[in-house]
Amino acid sequence: MNAVALAAESVPERHYTHHEGRGPTPHRSNPAVIHRELTTLDIRPGHKVAEYGTGSGFSGALLAELVGRAGSVTSLDIDAFLVRWANLIHHERGVHNVRCHTADGTGGFAKGAPYDRMVAWCTPPLLPKAWVDQIAGGGLIVAPLPIATVPNMTVVAKIRVNDGEPGVEAVFTGGYIEATASPKGDLDLPGRWVDWENRAPAPSWISIAWRGDDDPLHTGARTALGRLLNAAHTERYDGPEVDWPSWRTFAAVLGDHRLTMAGLRPDLWSIGHTTATTAAVIQQDGTILADRPDSPSLAVLHGWLKQWEEAERPAPETYNAALMRAGGDEEPEGWHLRLSR
């Protein structure tokens, strides 16, 4: 049994996730994934750790157990309600080496720096420079990062920082809610890169990587979403069941300017190709939707799926990963994660 599993035996998970005073919180990660990330983080007694995304407080309690009395945990969340309750629940249990703060985690928390380890339960738009600046030499960061400028295209990266330079040691399947500048109520709608959203007659949204070519009224995004919602052509994917983590990673790595992600129903995402005049996506359930049977976007999507099958549906862990400094004047400072084969 590893250190994280031993720590979990001492932390009452449900006391945090379904506290009788606060009620259950949907802002929580799968415990099995929490265990994986914390194992990857290689936490030692006495470490100073920063976590981004307080959530229910359960992950912070595990971290507090792992660092022991000689260590400390700084937990940040944009939602003051979650922060207040997590601090209270920790206090009720007599846990005094973790402190939660209301803050935008993408800016880090310089007051407690330098940290030996950092872990994020939310996805920033890129690896923030503040995190790299605030971690000790040789320190580890485990965080989900985008691999394309559309939502839900993420992997979890293990990053080592030496002499102020971050380097990727490994990537894993996974991703968490997008980091936002204010508390997020609708957990079905991505927090970033949504180019058009409908709320009536039913919720739907679209994200287009070609947003720079769209007009100020988002005509391209609106039209593409309308074509998909009223698809004139549907078909079933003729391959095996879609391996979504593999497919979404492959689609992102293609780097195509017309990459599109959409949520045509709250519980069903889709990925594909759109332009100002054509649209085609494949949904998680294997249904392919297009504006017409001879759609140019459908031909492109078929080509992508063929390439994916010919590559034998590679797992996210099999890609080469590199960090590239952000170069745009309007971008925050940091590094973009890019994958290649």
C-alpha positions, -999 to +999 in steps of 0.1 A: +000+000+000+015+033-010+016+066+010-015+080-007-036+049+000-024+050+037-033+087+040-068+079+025-075+055+054-072+084+078-093+110+059-131+106+059-139+112+022-176+115+026-173+139+055-158+163+030-178+156-001-212+153+016-208+174+047-241+176+066-238+213+072-227+224+037-244+196+018-229+177-011-206+196-035-204+188-072-170+206-073-150+174-066-128+151-085-129+113-088-111+099-057-093+073-079-079+102-100-070+122-070-050+092-057-032+089-091-022+126-092-010+126-056+010+095-062+026+111-093+034+142-072+057+121-049+049+141-017+073+137+012+068+147+049+078+183+055+070+194+019+052+227+012+024+221-013+001+244-032-031+231-046-053+250-071-090+241-067-101+235-031-134+218-040-148+199-011-116+200+008-109+163+005-078+166-016-064+192+008-070+168+037-051+141+019-022+165+012-021+176+048-018+139+059+010+133+034+031+163+043+027+157+081+030+182+109+063+196+096+047+204+062+021+228+050-006+230+024-019+261+007-052+256-011-067+282-035-102+284-050-121+312-068-153+302-049-154+318-014-182+295-003-161+264-009-131+280+008-150+289+039-165+255+043-132+237+036-115+257+063-142+250+088-143+212+080-105+210+084-108+229+117-135+205+129-112+176+123-082+193+140-063+196+108-041+227+112-014+224+085-037+233+056-051+267+049-076+276+021-077+310+005-101+327-019-080+336-050-075+331-087-052+302-087-036+310-120-017+338-102-004+314-077+001+325-040+034+342-036+030+346+001+036+309+008+063+304-019+085+286-026+066+254-028+081+219-032+050+206-050+020+219-068-012+202-080-042+216-099-077+203-099-087+228-126-074+236-161-056+269-167-054+282-203-017+274-202+010+266-176+011+299-157+045+316-153+035+324-116+035+286-109+070+281-123+083+312-104+068+301-071+081+265-071+115+255-056+142+241-078+136+205-087+100+208-076+071+190-093+038+203-108+010+180-117-017+198-136-042+194-165-032+216-195-050+223-228-035+208-260-058+228-283-078+261-281-111+244-276-126+230-244-120+196-229-089+189-250-066+183-221-040+159-207-026+158-172+011+167-172+039+159-147+063+188-149+097+192-133+111+227-128+149+232-128+166+266-129+133+283-136+126+262-167+097+237-167+100+203-185+075+176-191+083+142-176+050+124-185+015+130-196-017+111-186-053+109-197-074+134-178-087+169-174-107+190-150-130+219-150-116+250-167-101+276-143-123+307-144-121+342-130-153+338-110-172+309-094-188+286-119-224+275-115-231+256-147-207+227-147-220+214-180-209+245-199-171+249-205-156+279-188-135+290-217-134+291-255-172+288-260-179+308-292-217+305-291-242+292-266-280+285-269-301+283-237-335+279-254-352+257-264-324+235-249-288+241-239-261+237-266-227+253-273-199+253-299-162+261-298-143+267-331-105+269-334-110+293-363-127+320-341-101+345-353-118+343-388-153+348-374-170+382-373-180+402-342-215+387-342-201+351-342-220+344-374-197+314-383-201+298-349-238+304-348-243+290-382-221+259-376-240+252-344-273+255-361-262+231-389-253+205-363-284+209-343-305+205-375-282+179-392-295+168-425-273+137-425-266+112-397-247+079-397-232+055-373-194+053-370-185+019-386-155+013-363-154-001-328-167+020-299-151+054-298-122+056-273-129+092-264-096+101-246-076+087-275-098+103-302-099+138-287-061+138-281-055+126-317-079+153-331-061+180-311-026+169-322-037+171-358-035+209-353-062+216-379-074+252-380-110+240-384-111+218-353-144+221-336-160+208-303-197+211-295-221+201-269-254+195-287-268+180-255-257+186-219-244+151-215-229+144-249-198+161-265-187+160-301-156+167-321-152+175-358-146+200-385-166+231-394-163+261-418-186+290-424-206+268-448-201+232-437-201+211-405-196+176-394-188+160-359-187+126-343-204+124-309-192+103-279-219+077-286-205+071-322-232+091-340-218+112-369-237+144-378-232+165-409-250+193-428-254+171-458-242+137-472-217+153-495-204+178-469-167+188-473-165+188-435-178+152-434-151+142-459-124+157-437-138+141-406-138+107-423-102+113-432-093+121-396-110+090-383-092+068-408-058+083-398-067+076-362-075+040-368-044+036-389-024+050-360-040+022-339-059+046-316-028+059-296-032+065-259-025+101-247+004+087-227+022+076-259+027+111-273+058+133-270+052+164-250+069+198-251+062+232-235+064+263-257+065+298-243+034+319-250+042+344-276+010+365-281+008+401-268-027+394-254-018+360-238-010+356-202+027+347-194+035+310-194+039+279-215+016+261-239+016+223-239+019+206-273+019+170-282+035+152-312+041+117-325 
